[in-house]
Each structure stands twice: as C-alpha cells, then as structure tokens.
C-alpha cells in the first residue's frame, strides 16, 4: 500500500513539474466566437450593433479589455443622451412657462 502511495506521489509531482515547465500545455478556453469576430463599438453604434456584440472568452471569462472598451463607449453615450434629455426637458418647461 505504501509503495502505491509513493508511486502516485511521484506521478503527481512529475505532472506538476511538467505543467510548471510548460512541457505539457494546459487546455485553452474554447469559444464559439472567433478571435477576429470582436469589433469595437463606437459612440454611434446602433442598438442592433450593441446586441450583436460578442466577446472572446479568456482564461477566466471574457476579455476585460474588450468589455471595458464597450462599457466606456456605453457610459459616454448614456451621459450624452441624459444631457440631451435634460436640455429637451428644460426647453419644454421654458416653452410652457412662456405661454
């Protein structure tokens, strides 16, 4: 029994050494989205463009640089639309008050 445990320990240590020296490659994350399928979303993107946006899968989830880029664009777009909405509401109020 002790011999079996020692053999298993040697095998585990050998596998760990191979992984650490990259002699055996770990499987990479797979995705149904090809790497070149991601395209940056710009400030003039339509709602259909946003709905069609796909991110490449990385080791621990989506590629953060791609997600951050889309979030930045959306943040700027929402800020711009909120400012426009505020201006329009202000104009409506001014028009109603001048009547």
C-alpha positions as CSV (number, residue, x, y, z in Angstrom):
1,X,0.0,0.0,0.0
2,X,2.8,2.3,0.9
3,X,4.5,1.6,-2.5
4,X,1.3,2.5,-4.3
5,X,1.1,5.8,-2.5
6,X,4.7,6.6,-3.3
7,X,4.2,5.8,-6.9
8,X,1.1,8.1,-7.0
9,X,3.0,10.9,-5.3
10,X,5.9,10.6,-7.8
11,X,3.5,10.7,-10.7
12,X,1.7,13.8,-9.3
13,X,5.0,15.6,-8.6
14,X,6.2,14.7,-12.1
15,X,3.0,16.0,-13.7
16,X,3.2,19.2,-11.7
17,X,6.8,19.7,-12.8
18,X,5.8,19.2,-16.4
19,X,3.0,21.7,-16.1
20,X,5.3,24.2,-14.4
21,X,8.0,23.9,-17.0
22,X,5.3,24.1,-19.7
23,X,6.2,20.7,-21.2
24,X,2.5,19.9,-21.2
25,X,0.2,22.6,-22.3
26,X,-3.0,23.2,-20.3
27,X,-6.1,23.3,-22.5
28,X,-7.1,26.8,-23.5
29,X,-10.5,28.2,-23.1
30,X,-12.7,27.5,-26.1
31,X,-15.4,29.7,-27.5
32,X,-17.7,29.7,-30.4
33,X,-16.7,33.3,-31.1
34,X,-13.6,33.5,-33.3
35,X,-10.9,35.9,-32.1
36,X,-11.4,38.3,-35.1
37,X,-15.2,38.4,-34.6
38,X,-14.9,41.1,-31.9
39,X,-15.2,44.6,-33.3
40,X,-15.1,47.7,-31.2
41,X,-18.3,49.5,-30.6
42,X,-18.2,53.2,-31.3
43,X,-20.3,56.1,-30.0
44,X,-22.6,55.9,-33.0
45,X,-23.3,52.2,-32.7
46,X,-27.0,51.3,-33.1
47,X,-28.9,49.2,-30.6
48,X,-28.6,46.3,-33.1
49,X,-24.8,46.7,-33.1
50,X,-24.7,46.5,-29.3
51,X,-27.0,43.5,-29.3
52,X,-24.7,41.8,-31.8
53,X,-21.5,42.5,-29.8
54,X,-19.7,39.2,-28.8
55,X,-16.7,39.0,-26.6
56,X,-13.9,36.4,-26.8
57,X,-13.6,34.1,-23.9
58,X,-10.4,34.3,-22.0
59,X,-9.0,32.0,-19.3
60,X,-11.3,33.4,-16.5
61,X,-14.2,34.7,-18.6
62,X,-14.5,37.5,-21.1
63,X,-11.5,39.6,-22.2
64,X,-11.6,42.5,-19.9
65,X,-10.1,44.9,-22.4
66,X,-13.0,44.3,-24.8
67,X,-15.7,44.6,-22.1
68,X,-14.1,47.7,-20.7
69,X,-14.0,49.3,-24.2
70,X,-17.7,48.7,-24.7
71,X,-18.6,49.8,-21.2
72,X,-16.6,53.1,-21.8
73,X,-18.5,53.8,-25.0
74,X,-21.9,53.0,-23.4
75,X,-21.1,55.2,-20.4
76,X,-20.2,58.1,-22.7
77,X,-23.3,57.5,-24.8
78,X,-25.6,57.4,-21.8
79,X,-24.1,60.6,-20.4
80,X,-24.6,62.4,-23.7
81,X,-28.2,61.2,-24.0
82,X,-29.0,62.1,-20.5
83,X,-27.6,65.6,-21.1
84,X,-29.7,65.9,-24.3
85,X,-32.8,64.7,-22.4
86,X,-32.2,67.2,-19.7
87,X,-31.8,70.0,-22.3
88,X,-35.1,69.0,-24.0
89,X,-37.0,68.9,-20.7
90,X,-35.6,72.3,-19.9
91,X,-36.8,73.7,-23.3
92,X,-40.2,72.2,-22.8
93,X,-40.5,73.8,-19.4
94,X,-39.4,77.2,-20.7
95,X,-41.8,76.9,-23.6
96,X,-44.8,76.0,-21.4
97,X,-43.9,78.9,-19.0
98,X,-43.7,81.4,-21.8
99,X,-47.3,80.7,-22.9
